[in-house]
């Protein structure tokens, strides 16, 4: 197999955090893709996260490979 050792850093030129994708900021946050319904995602992958924004329902959704879980704020 292929061993990947690189990482991508967004928001800074370097980071001590160990991750494949590292987001660095003291003043900004990550914004997830927004959907009105997770059923609109044709082939979700395990670990996928989206923000559901439809009237009366605003929450984080996470796909575990089999089903979606919803985290209500």
C-alpha positions, 0 to 999 in steps of 0.5 A, a space after each residue: 500500500 501507499 503510505 501518506 505522511 503529508 498534511 495540509 494546513 489551512 490558516 497558518 504556515 505551520 502547525 504542531 497538530 498531528 492530522 491529515 487536515 489541520 485548520 488553524 485560526 484564533 478568530 475563525 471556525 470551520 463551516 460545514 457544507 449545508 444541506 436541506 436534507 441528508 437524503 439529497 446526498 446520493 452516496 454518503 461515506 462513513 465519517 461524513 458531516 453536514 449541517 442540516 438547515 431547513 425550516 424548524 430543523 437546524 442540526 449537525 448530521 454525521 454518517 456512520 457508514 450505515 445511518 445518519 445521527 443528528 446532533 441538535 444544538 
